[in-house]
């Protein structure tokens, strides 16, 4: 049944009211529903993108010369083999679903485009809230930029590699960057559309990543001259972590468990970016319900489709050694099963999926930047909404420019680019886990919204935190032996650089002016970013008078109520009561 205009107006009023309770006025246009919110996260996860695009840590000198990089599928074949890829996908999907469930519960309570950084602000103790918001925000921001760079540079590299395999095209760093620039410009152009028109691209992306991928699976399995056994797919372990077989692999130097732990990272890198459901929630109707469902359904759908893609590819391998040695193993499988022409057609389908993945990654990135700019984390003027396009065009262009700049190190060193893009997964997951940890450390500050996990909430949060801690360590481990400068895992270095910047900038200058958003907008004084001279919301004459006089009266009441909230003073409004006033019923 279609929604009547009166019903739409009622729902819009509820969404805008909830946003106002969190301290914001409605600036973006709410024209998306559950399908669109789901589609954005589903498109960014895009399992065919994660499996096919290039991984940057295993580069031989010959490969680096041609600027052709092994894909994540090849990384999985060499780091644990088919068994780790198939079983590891199930394990990673399960734990990622737990991380997503904890995030969905928080999103239902705090539905803003800021996502993780604003969740951290709302859940942290009042005196430390700006600090946690700043740290979370920068890890999320840099992770978002790195993901957008990785997707689009992966597509540019895939185009070059496919051209090399098909007709001997020799790409250079400059040519690949030129392809990347064209891809980013096309994404900016599409993002200039209003959110209402952009949603039609969601339908195309969902179709490509479901029906298109299903056709790919059927084609590969049906056309394969022979199929591998189930034992090969689910139990064959392979250690290809030695360089050209000249040294012992990590299963000998350390243990097979070490190789398996690093091998599952192929799956973890793929299931990433589902925080898009949060960043786009200010454009989603019934956000407190539909945004969490969109986030979780994107993870579940991607996990199921990804399992069938991986299994189909593994069953259809014709020559294991040739596939794992190929610079583009997926293309090798496609050409072995469907012929050169058929394989290239299927690669074009994959490229279209990757293009849509990059498109909505930039969309999500721009909304996160919009929110962070709105709160003063980055230049405030970036958050201005273009009246003609009804979109944050400035952050769209800024995000695309940052992604291009992050790819520039490839001109001088593929290893440098590897280090900068490796922060994508770790940076995002660190930003995911900080607010989850807050729900455990400060449960009184967390009042659940309509979507809740009930008694499972705390156990799920604990497991989610432990899983992120595990993958953070695993992502920093070396995956090639012997370790030299050209195959060293620079993830820890990149993580350290981001951490030094985030913490250093806070203690050096940001603590003097970054205040985040007032958690008690409807009842308490409204903080403002005086250094920007920007009014956050419209004030009543009394509030304006108090602001000009220093806001001492209302600010003192704010501090008094905060003490009451956290100290349990009789007669004060508690956090739970405050959320109930706002409409969050337990």
C-alpha positions in Angstrom: 0.0 0.0 0.0 1.4 3.4 -0.9 2.0 5.9 1.8 -0.5 8.8 1.8 0.8 12.4 1.9 -0.5 12.8 5.4 1.3 9.7 6.5 4.5 10.8 4.8 4.2 14.2 6.5 3.7 12.5 9.9 6.7 10.2 9.5 8.9 13.1 8.3 7.8 15.1 11.4 8.8 12.2 13.7 12.2 11.8 11.9 12.9 15.5 12.1 11.8 15.6 15.7 14.2 12.9 16.7 17.0 14.7 14.9 16.1 17.9 16.7 16.3 16.0 20.0 19.9 15.1 19.1 20.7 18.8 18.4 20.3 19.2 14.7 17.9 20.7 12.2 16.9 18.8 9.1 19.1 20.0 6.2 19.2 16.9 3.9 16.2 15.7 2.1 14.5 12.5 3.4 13.5 10.6 0.3 15.1 7.2 0.9 13.3 4.2 2.4 14.5 0.9 3.8 15.5 -0.5 0.3 17.6 2.5 -0.5 19.4 2.5 2.9 20.1 -1.2 2.5 21.2 -0.8 -1.0 23.8 1.8 -0.2 25.6 -0.5 2.4 25.1 -3.5 0.2 26.6 -1.7 -2.8 29.7 -0.6 -0.8 30.2 -4.1 0.7 29.8 -5.5 -2.9 31.4 -8.9 -2.4 32.4 -9.3 -6.0 34.4 -6.0 -5.6 36.2 -7.1 -2.5 37.1 -10.5 -4.0 38.3 -9.1 -7.4 40.0 -5.8 -6.7 43.7 -5.6 -5.9 45.6 -6.2 -2.7 48.8 -4.4 -2.3 50.9 -6.3 0.1 52.2 -9.2 -2.1 54.1 -7.5 -4.9 56.9 -9.2 -6.9 59.3 -7.0 -8.8 57.9 -8.0 -12.2 54.4 -7.3 -11.1 55.3 -3.9 -9.7 57.0 -3.0 -12.9 53.8 -3.5 -14.9 51.7 -2.0 -12.1 49.7 -5.2 -11.9 48.8 -6.3 -8.4 47.4 -9.7 -7.2 43.8 -9.6 -6.2 42.4 -10.4 -2.8 41.3 -13.7 -4.3 44.9 -14.5 -5.1 45.9 -13.4 -1.6 43.5 -15.9 -0.2 44.7 -18.7 -2.4 48.3 -18.2 -1.3 47.5 -17.5 2.4 45.7 -20.6 3.6 44.2 -21.7 0.3 40.6 -22.8 -0.4 39.9 -24.1 3.1 40.7 -20.8 4.7 38.8 -18.9 2.1 35.6 -20.9 2.3 35.5 -21.7 6.0 37.1 -18.4 6.9 34.3 -16.5 5.0 31.7 -18.2 7.3 33.7 -17.3 10.5 34.3 -13.7 9.4 30.7 -13.2 8.4 29.5 -14.4 11.8 31.7 -12.1 13.8 31.1 -9.2 11.4 27.3 -9.7 11.9 27.9 -9.3 15.7 29.8 -6.1 15.1 27.0 -4.9 12.8 24.3 -5.9 15.4 25.9 -3.8 18.1 26.2 -0.9 15.6 22.6 -1.2 14.5 21.4 -1.0 18.1 23.3 2.2 18.7 22.1 3.6 15.3 18.5 3.0 16.3 19.1 5.1 19.4 21.3 7.8 17.8 20.3 8.2 14.1 22.5 11.0 12.7 24.8 11.2 9.6 27.8 11.5 11.9 27.6 7.8 12.7 30.3 6.4 14.9 31.9 9.6 16.0 28.6 11.1 17.2 27.7 7.9 18.9 31.0 8.1 20.8 30.1 11.6 21.8 26.7 10.8 23.1 27.8 7.6 24.9 31.0 9.0 26.6 31.1 10.8 29.9 30.3 14.5 29.4 33.8 15.7 30.3 35.4 13.3 27.8 32.8 13.3 25.1 34.6 15.8 22.7 37.8 13.8 23.0 36.2 10.5 22.0 34.2 12.1 19.2 37.4 13.6 17.8 39.4 10.4 17.9 36.6 8.3 16.5 35.8 10.9 13.8 39.3 11.0 12.4 39.7 7.3 12.3 36.4 7.0 10.5 37.1 9.9 8.2 40.5 8.6 7.1 39.2 5.1 6.8 36.4 6.3 4.6 38.8 8.1 2.3 41.1 5.1 2.2 38.2 2.8 1.3 37.0 5.1 -1.5 40.6 5.3 -2.8 41.1 1.5 -2.6 37.9 0.7 -4.5 38.4 3.2 -7.3 42.2 2.6 -7.6 41.3 -1.1 -7.7 38.9 -0.5 -10.6 41.5 1.5 -12.4 44.1 -1.2 -11.9 41.6 -3.8 -12.9 40.9 -2.0 -16.2 44.7 -1.8 -16.9 45.2 -5.5 -15.9 42.3 -6.7 -18.0 43.6 -4.7 -21.0 47.1 -6.2 -20.4 45.8 -9.8 -20.3 43.5 -9.3 -23.3 45.7 -7.3 -25.8 49.1 -6.7 -24.1 48.4 -3.1 -23.1 51.2 -1.8 -20.9 50.0 0.5 -18.2 52.0 3.0 -16.3 51.5 4.7 -13.0 50.5 7.9 -14.8 48.0 6.1 -17.0 46.4 4.3 -14.1 46.1 7.6 -12.2 44.4 9.1 -15.3 41.9 6.3 -15.3 41.3 6.8 -11.6 40.7 10.6 -12.2 38.1 9.8 -14.8 36.3 7.3 -12.4 36.3 9.9 -9.6 34.9 12.6 -11.9 32.1 10.3 -13.0 31.2 9.6 -9.4 31.2 13.3 -8.5 29.0 14.0 -11.5 26.4 11.4 -10.5 26.5 12.6 -6.9 25.5 16.0 -8.1 22.0 14.5 -8.6 19.5 15.0 -5.8 19.2 12.2 -3.3 15.8 11.4 -4.9 17.4 10.8 -8.3 20.5 9.1 -6.8 18.2 6.4 -5.4 17.5 5.1 -8.9 21.2 4.2 -9.1 20.6 2.1 -6.0 18.2 -0.1 -8.0 20.8 -0.6 -10.7 23.5 -1.5 -8.2 21.2 -4.0 -6.3 20.3 -5.6 -9.6 24.0 -5.9 -10.7 25.1 -7.3 -7.3 22.3 -9.8 -7.1 21.0 -10.9 -10.5 24.2 -10.0 -12.3 26.4 -11.9 -9.8 23.9 -14.8 -9.9 24.3 -15.0 -13.7 28.1 -14.9 -13.2 28.0 -17.8 -10.8 25.8 -19.9 -13.0 27.9 -19.2 -16.1 31.1 -20.2 -14.3 29.8 -23.4 -12.8 27.9 -24.5 -15.9 30.7 -23.8 -18.4 33.6 -25.3 -16.3 35.1 -28.3 -18.1 35.7 -29.9 -14.8 35.0 -29.2 -11.1 37.1 -29.6 -8.1 36.1 -31.9 -5.2 34.4 -30.7 -2.0 37.5 -31.8 -0.2 39.5 -29.4 -2.3 37.1 -26.5 -1.6 36.6 -27.0 2.1 39.7 -28.7 3.4 42.7 -28.0 1.1 45.3 -25.9 3.0 48.0 -24.2 1.1 50.9 -22.0 2.3 52.2 -19.8 -0.5 53.6 -17.2 1.9 57.3 -17.8 0.9 58.7 -15.5 -1.8 59.0 -17.5 -5.0 59.5 -20.7 -2.9 63.0 -19.5 -1.9 62.2 -19.6 1.8 60.0 -21.5 4.2 56.4 -20.3 4.5 54.8 -18.9 7.7 53.2 -22.3 8.4 56.7 -23.6 9.0 58.3 -20.5 10.5 55.3 -19.9 12.8 52.3 -22.3 12.5 49.4 -23.1 10.1 47.1 -21.2 12.5 49.2 -18.1 11.9 48.6 -18.5 8.1 44.9 -19.1 8.7 44.6 -16.0 10.9 46.2 -13.8 8.3 44.3 -15.5 5.5 40.8 -14.7 6.7 41.6 -11.0 6.2 40.5 -11.4 2.6 37.0 -11.9 3.9 37.2 -9.1 6.5 38.4 -6.6 3.9 35.4 -7.5 1.7 32.7 -7.1 4.4 33.4 -3.4 5.1 31.7 0.0 4.8 28.2 -0.9 6.1 28.3 2.2 8.3 26.9 3.8 5.2 23.5 3.0 6.6 24.3 5.4 9.5 25.8 8.1 7.4 22.7 8.2 5.1 20.1 7.9 7.9 19.3 11.6 7.8 18.0 11.0 4.3 16.1 7.8 5.3 12.5 7.8 6.4 11.8 6.0 9.7 15.5 6.0 10.4 15.3 4.6 13.9 13.9 1.4 12.5 14.9 1.2 8.8 18.5 2.3 9.1 19.5 -0.5 11.6 17.6 -3.1 9.5 19.3 -1.8 6.4 22.7 -2.2 8.0 22.1 -5.7 9.2 20.4 -7.0 6.1 23.3 -5.7 4.0 25.7 -7.8 6.0 23.6 -10.9 5.9 22.9 -10.6 2.2 26.5 -10.0 1.4 27.6 -12.9 3.5 25.3 -15.3 1.7 26.1 -14.1 -1.8 29.8 -13.9 -1.0 29.8 -17.5 0.1 28.3 -18.8 -3.1 30.7 -16.6 -5.2 33.8 -18.0 -3.4 32.6 -21.6 -3.5 31.6 -21.3 -7.2 35.0 -19.9 -8.1 36.9 -22.5 -6.1 34.9 -25.4 -7.6 35.6 -24.0 -11.1 39.4 -23.8 -10.8 41.0 -25.7 -13.6 44.6 -25.3 -12.8 45.3 -24.3 -9.2 48.9 -23.4 -9.7 48.2 -21.3 -12.7 45.3 -19.5 -11.0 47.2 -18.6 -7.8 50.2 -17.4 -9.9 48.0 -15.2 -12.1 48.0 -11.4 -11.5 44.2 -11.6 -11.8 43.0 -15.0 -10.6 39.3 -14.3 -11.1 39.9 -13.4 -14.7 41.9 -16.5 -15.1 39.0 -18.6 -13.8 36.5 -16.8 -16.0 38.6 -17.3 -19.2 39.4 -21.0 -18.3 35.7 -21.7 -17.9 33.9 -19.3 -20.3 36.6 -18.7 -22.9 38.4 -15.4 -23.5 35.4 -13.6 -24.9 33.0 -14.8 -22.2 35.6 -14.1 -19.5 36.0 -10.5 -20.7 32.2 -10.0 -20.8 31.9 -11.2 -17.2 34.8 -8.9 -16.2 32.9 -5.9 -17.6 30.0 -7.0 -15.3 32.4 -7.0 -12.4 33.7 -3.6 -13.3 30.2 -2.2 -13.3 29.7 -3.6 -9.8 32.9 -2.0 -8.7 32.0 1.3 -10.2 28.7 1.4 -8.3 30.6 0.4 -5.1 32.9 3.4 -5.5 30.0 5.6 -6.3 28.1 5.0 -3.0 31.4 4.9 -1.1 31.9 8.5 -2.1 28.2 9.2 -1.2 28.7 7.8 2.3 32.0 9.5 2.7 30.5 12.9 1.7 27.7 12.5 4.3 30.2 11.6 7.1 32.3 14.7 6.1 29.1 16.8 6.0 28.3 15.8 9.6 31.9 16.2 10.8 32.1 19.7 9.3 28.7 20.6 10.8 30.2 19.9 14.2 33.5 21.6 13.4 35.8 18.6 13.1 36.8 19.8 9.6 36.3 23.2 8.0 32.8 24.2 8.9 31.9 25.6 5.4 32.1 22.2 3.9 28.8 21.2 5.4 26.7 23.8 3.4 24.0 22.1 1.4 23.7 23.2 -2.3 20.2 24.6 -2.8 20.1 23.5 -6.4 21.2 19.9 -6.0 20.0 19.5 -2.4 23.2 17.7 -1.6 26.5 18.5 0.2 28.4 19.1 -3.0 31.4 20.6 -1.2 32.1 17.4 0.7 31.5 15.3 -2.4 34.2 17.2 -4.3 36.4 17.3 -1.2 36.1 13.6 -0.7 36.9 12.8 -4.3 40.0 15.1 -4.2 41.2 13.5 -1.0 40.8 10.0 -2.5 42.9 11.1 -5.6 45.6 12.6 -3.4 45.8 9.5 -1.4 46.6 7.5 -4.6 49.5 9.8 -5.6 52.2 7.9 -3.7 51.8 5.1 -6.3 53.9 7.4 -8.7 56.9 6.9 -6.5 56.3 3.7 -4.5 53.7 1.0 -4.6 54.8 0.1 -1.0 53.9 3.7 0.1 50.5 3.3 -1.4 50.1 0.0 0.3 50.8 1.6 3.6 48.3 4.4 3.2 45.4 2.2 1.9 45.9 -0.5 4.5 44.4 1.8 7.1 41.0 1.5 5.3 39.9 -1.7 7.2 41.6 -1.0 10.5 40.7 2.7 10.6 37.0 2.0 10.0 36.8 -1.0 12.4 38.5 1.0 15.2 35.9 3.8 14.7 33.2 1.1 14.8 34.4 -0.4 18.0 34.9 2.7 20.1 31.2 3.5 20.5 30.5 -0.2 21.0 33.0 -0.2 23.9 31.3 2.9 25.3 28.0 0.9 25.7 29.9 -1.5 27.9 31.9 1.0 29.9 29.1 3.6 30.3 25.7 1.7 30.1 23.8 4.4 31.9 24.4 6.7 28.9 22.9 4.3 26.4 19.2 4.1 26.1 18.2 1.8 23.4 15.9 2.8 20.5 13.2 0.7 18.8 15.8 -1.8 17.5 17.4 -3.6 20.5 19.2 -6.9 21.2 17.7 -7.4 24.6 19.7 -9.7 27.0 22.1 -10.4 24.2 23.2 -6.8 23.9 26.2 -6.9 26.3 27.5 -10.3 25.3 27.4 -9.3 21.6 29.2 -6.1 22.4 31.9 -7.9 24.2 32.4 -10.4 21.4 32.4 -7.5 18.8 35.2 -5.7 20.7 37.3 -8.9 21.0 36.9 -9.6 17.3 38.0 -6.1 16.3 41.0 -6.4 18.6 41.9 -9.7 17.0 41.7 -8.4 13.4 43.6 -5.2 14.3 46.5 -7.4 15.4 46.2 -9.8 12.6 46.1 -7.1 10.0 49.5 -5.9 11.2 51.3 -9.2 11.0 53.7 -10.0 8.1 52.2 -12.3 5.4 55.3 -12.9 3.2 58.6 -14.6 4.2 61.3 -13.4 4.2 60.2 -9.9 5.2 61.9 -7.2 3.1 61.1 -3.5 2.5 59.1 -4.3 -0.6 56.7 -6.8 1.1 56.7 -5.5 4.6 53.2 -5.0 6.1 53.0 -1.3 6.7 49.6 -1.4 8.3 51.0 -0.8 11.8 53.0 2.2 10.4 49.9 3.7 8.8 47.9 3.0 11.9 50.5 4.7 14.0 50.6 7.8 11.7 46.8 8.2 11.9 46.9 7.6 15.7 49.7 10.2 16.2 47.7 12.7 14.1 44.4 12.1 15.9 45.8 12.2 19.4 48.4 14.8 18.7 46.0 17.2 17.1 43.6 16.9 20.0 46.2 17.6 22.7 48.0 20.3 20.8 45.0 22.4 19.6 41.7 20.7 19.0 40.9 20.4 22.7 40.8 24.2 22.9 37.8 24.5 20.5 36.2 21.2 19.5 33.2 20.7 21.7 31.0 18.4 19.6 27.3 18.7 19.9 25.2 19.4 23.0 23.6 16.2 24.1 20.6 18.0 25.8 19.6 20.3 23.0 15.9 20.5 23.9 16.4 21.2 27.6 19.9 22.6 28.2 22.0 25.3 26.8 23.3 24.9 23.2 27.0 24.8 22.8 28.4 26.7 19.9 31.6 26.7 18.0 32.6 30.3 18.8 35.8 30.0 16.8 33.7 29.5 13.7 31.2 32.2 14.5 28.4 29.8 13.5 25.0 29.5 15.1 24.0 25.9 15.5 20.3 26.3 15.7 17.8 29.1 16.1 17.6 30.4 19.7 14.9 32.1 21.6 15.5 35.7 22.7 16.1 34.4 26.2 18.7 31.9 25.0 20.4 34.5 22.9 20.5 36.9 25.8 22.1 34.3 28.0 24.6 33.4 25.3 25.7 37.0 25.0 26.1 37.2 28.7 28.1 34.0 28.8 25.2 31.6 29.3 26.1 31.3 32.9 22.7 30.4 34.3 21.7 27.7 31.8 25.3 26.4 31.7 25.3 26.0 35.4 22.0 24.1 35.2 23.6 21.9 32.5 26.5 21.0 34.7 24.2 20.5 37.7 22.0 18.1 35.7 25.0 16.3 34.3 26.2 15.7 37.8 22.8 14.5 38.7 22.6 12.2 35.7 26.0 10.6 36.5 25.9 10.7 40.3 22.3 9.7 40.9 21.3 12.8 42.9 17.7 12.8 44.0 15.4 15.2 42.2 17.6 15.4 39.1 16.6 14.1 35.7 18.5 10.9 35.0 19.7 9.9 31.6 17.0 7.2 31.3 14.3 9.7 32.2 15.7 12.1 29.7 15.6 9.5 26.9 12.0 8.6 27.9 11.1 12.3 27.6 12.6 12.2 24.1 10.5 9.2 23.2 12.9 6.3 23.7 10.9 3.8 25.6 12.7 0.7 26.9 
